[in-house]
Amino acid sequence: MIYDNIRRYKCEMTQHCHPFIMLRVGSKLGLPSVLFFQTFHITSNKDCMKKIQLWMTAAILTICGITMVSCAHKSTEVRPEEDTSQFVNITDVVPDVILEIRYFGTYNFVGTRIDGYEEPTALLTKQAADSLKAVSEDVKAQGYRLKIYDAYRPQKGVDHFVRWAENITDTLMKSYFYPDLDKSVLFPQEYICLKSGHTRGSTLDLTLFDMTTEKEVDMGGTFDWFGPESHPDFCGNPETGEYTGNSKSPAGRSITEQQFQNRMILRQAMLRHGFKPFDTEWWHFTLKDEPYPDTYFTFPVKRL
């Protein structure tokens, strides 16, 4: 029953009586109580009941209206991890970038499109995109453009990686991305984790594109290669930019001095404009002052 009580004072069957009607409604719905007071001049019990029915109808309609407004308000509330308001399409801020969104396609270490990638686009927080624009201007002056493989990554994409890593028998892309590793070490060695900095919206994976040769710059290894060959300090010192040729590769691989220097061109440009590197991936950078260090977003990758 939607009414807490209906009280009727002095509603008598005599002519010219003045009944006092009070309807108290709303608390059963978790809404503020609504009180209706009305004095009627009535001539019969039948007339009295008719008046009561009219006010009960008005009360019900009022409750319905309040409930609809309340529900509409609740439906517009956005959970923090679903809020896209502080994100932008990278190409709207940095139109010169080249997109090759690997997780929208099948050429990646999983071998299938990754959950949450609904369109081949790239998103970042506004702050990260603004800093990336400065990087883009920097490398353009050196004859390059930025090529982006991944940026914001929804949590469901990370969850997809976790499910894949748990399935030890799925080694479809092993020869391309992790030929030297047994898949069972992906969690212990943190190639796959339950959470990713990408999901906080200010991290991206990228490389350089040479505008003279019209080719991707040779970095001595592919994006998403699982192994020490992807470390920024592979065959050199990234702090000084010195090439040493010292290889930690279990298969005896190495990179040339030019390939190492190419990695340094990208790294130094990113560091100059507010990004910090990742110690196991030469292509991975996070905005140093990222705006959402504790929020892991869930909305899909598609144009905003």
Buried (B, 14 or more C-beta within 10 A) or exposed (E): EEBEEBEEEEBEEEEEBEBEBBBBBBEEBEBEEBEBEBEBEBEEEEEBEEBBEEBBEEBBEBBEEBBEEEEEEEEEEEEEBEBBEEBBBBBEBBEBBBBBBBBBEEBBBBBBBBBBBBEBBBBBBBBBBBBBBBBBEBBEEEEBBBBBBBBBBBBBBBBBBBEBBEEEEBEBBBEBBBEBBEBEEBBEEEBBEEEBBBBBBBBBBBBBBBBEEEEBBBBBBBBBBBBBBBBBBBBBBBEEBEBEEEBEBEEEBBBEEEBBEBBBBBBEBBBEBBBBBBEBBBBBBBBEEBBBEEBBBBBBBBEE
